[in-house]
């Protein structure tokens, strides 16, 4: 089985470590590779093979993108709009993984094209369970177009 990529777009170092740790302790750890983008621009560079990622094989896209809304430079909504506006990326599942529980954020995320909206659990055990379920569903169970 080929290793699948999960692109984590997150600027908070603690949340990055927590997410990586949760996935590493999950049953799917050996099947995935977690790539981290620390802001919206870096995420788009990764996806489109620009900047530091100019040599990345852009034919290999993430199985899923975990996108925080509160990012420096370009917020998560702007990143999502760019992802949905480009043919090579518009079908990649994008999961909003954020601390925001604002109703307008949830609505806007779905309107722009998010596939799911999940509020980050504060407790590590709950977060690990969420990460395991997310990874299992989006990298193993979900069928994506080729």
C-alpha positions as CSV (number, residue, x, y, z in Angstrom):
1,X,0.0,0.0,0.0
2,X,1.3,3.5,-0.9
3,X,1.8,5.9,1.9
4,X,-0.8,8.7,1.9
5,X,-0.1,12.3,2.7
6,X,-2.1,14.4,5.2
7,X,-1.4,18.1,4.9
8,X,-1.7,19.8,8.2
9,X,-2.0,23.6,7.9
10,X,-1.4,24.9,11.4
11,X,0.6,27.8,12.9
12,X,0.5,26.8,16.5
13,X,3.6,24.7,17.4
14,X,1.7,23.0,20.3
15,X,-1.2,22.0,18.1
16,X,1.2,20.7,15.5
17,X,2.9,18.5,18.1
18,X,-0.4,17.4,19.5
19,X,-1.7,16.4,16.0
20,X,1.5,14.6,15.0
21,X,1.5,12.8,18.4
22,X,-2.1,11.8,18.0
23,X,-1.6,10.4,14.5
24,X,1.6,8.6,15.6
25,X,-0.3,6.8,18.3
26,X,-3.1,5.9,15.9
27,X,-3.5,2.6,14.0
28,X,-2.9,4.3,10.7
29,X,0.5,5.8,11.6
30,X,2.5,3.5,9.3
31,X,0.2,4.3,6.3
32,X,0.5,8.1,6.4
33,X,2.9,10.9,6.1
34,X,2.1,14.2,7.8
35,X,3.3,17.3,6.0
36,X,3.1,20.6,7.9
37,X,2.5,24.0,6.5
38,X,2.8,26.8,9.1
39,X,0.7,29.3,7.2
40,X,-1.6,29.6,4.2
41,X,1.1,30.7,1.7
42,X,3.2,27.7,2.7
43,X,0.2,25.4,2.2
44,X,-0.4,26.7,-1.3
45,X,3.3,26.5,-2.1
46,X,3.2,22.8,-1.1
47,X,0.1,22.1,-3.1
48,X,1.3,23.9,-6.3
49,X,5.0,23.1,-6.1
50,X,6.3,26.6,-5.6
51,X,8.8,28.3,-3.3
52,X,10.5,25.8,-1.0
53,X,8.4,23.0,-2.7
54,X,9.5,23.7,-6.2
55,X,10.9,20.2,-6.6
56,X,7.9,18.4,-5.0
57,X,6.0,15.9,-7.2
58,X,2.7,17.8,-7.5
59,X,1.1,14.7,-9.1
60,X,1.0,13.3,-5.6
61,X,-1.6,15.2,-3.7
62,X,-2.6,14.9,-0.1
63,X,-5.4,12.4,0.7
64,X,-6.8,15.1,3.0
65,X,-6.0,18.6,4.2
66,X,-6.5,19.5,7.8
67,X,-6.9,23.3,7.8
68,X,-6.9,25.7,10.7
69,X,-8.9,29.0,10.1
70,X,-6.7,31.3,12.2
71,X,-3.5,31.5,10.2
72,X,-1.0,34.3,9.7
73,X,-0.8,36.1,6.3
74,X,-3.7,34.3,4.7
75,X,-6.5,32.8,6.8
76,X,-8.0,29.4,6.3
77,X,-11.0,30.7,4.4
78,X,-8.7,32.3,1.8
79,X,-6.7,29.1,1.5
80,X,-9.8,27.0,1.0
81,X,-11.0,29.4,-1.7
82,X,-7.7,29.0,-3.6
83,X,-7.8,25.2,-3.2
84,X,-11.4,25.0,-4.6
85,X,-10.6,27.4,-7.4
86,X,-7.8,25.3,-8.9
87,X,-8.4,22.1,-10.9
88,X,-5.5,20.0,-9.5
89,X,-6.7,20.7,-5.9
90,X,-10.4,21.3,-6.0
91,X,-11.4,17.7,-5.2
92,X,-9.0,17.2,-2.3
93,X,-11.0,16.7,0.9
94,X,-10.5,19.7,3.2
95,X,-11.3,19.3,6.9
96,X,-11.5,22.5,9.0
97,X,-9.8,21.6,12.2
98,X,-10.0,24.7,14.4
99,X,-10.8,26.0,17.9
100,X,-13.6,28.3,16.5
101,X,-17.1,27.3,17.3
102,X,-18.6,30.5,15.7
103,X,-21.7,29.6,13.7
104,X,-20.8,32.1,11.0
105,X,-17.4,30.3,10.6
106,X,-19.0,26.9,10.3
107,X,-21.5,28.2,7.7
108,X,-18.8,30.1,5.7
109,X,-16.5,27.1,5.7
110,X,-19.2,24.8,4.2
111,X,-20.2,27.5,1.7
112,X,-16.7,27.8,0.4
113,X,-16.4,24.0,0.1
114,X,-15.1,22.4,3.3
115,X,-15.9,18.7,3.5
116,X,-16.1,18.7,7.3
117,X,-15.8,21.1,10.2
118,X,-14.3,19.8,13.5
119,X,-13.6,21.7,16.6
120,X,-10.3,20.7,18.2
121,X,-10.8,18.8,21.4
122,X,-8.7,20.2,24.3
123,X,-8.2,16.8,26.0
124,X,-5.4,14.7,24.3
125,X,-7.2,11.4,24.6
126,X,-10.3,12.9,22.8
127,X,-8.0,14.5,20.2
128,X,-6.2,11.2,19.6
129,X,-9.6,9.6,19.0
130,X,-10.6,12.3,16.6
131,X,-7.3,12.1,14.7
132,X,-7.5,8.3,14.4
133,X,-11.1,8.5,13.1
134,X,-10.2,11.3,10.7
135,X,-7.2,9.5,9.4
136,X,-9.0,6.1,9.1
137,X,-12.0,7.6,7.3
138,X,-10.2,10.0,4.9
139,X,-7.2,7.8,4.1
140,X,-8.6,4.3,4.2
141,X,-12.4,4.3,3.8
142,X,-13.1,7.3,1.6
143,X,-13.0,6.7,-2.1
144,X,-11.6,9.6,-4.1
145,X,-11.6,10.3,-7.8
146,X,-8.3,9.6,-9.6
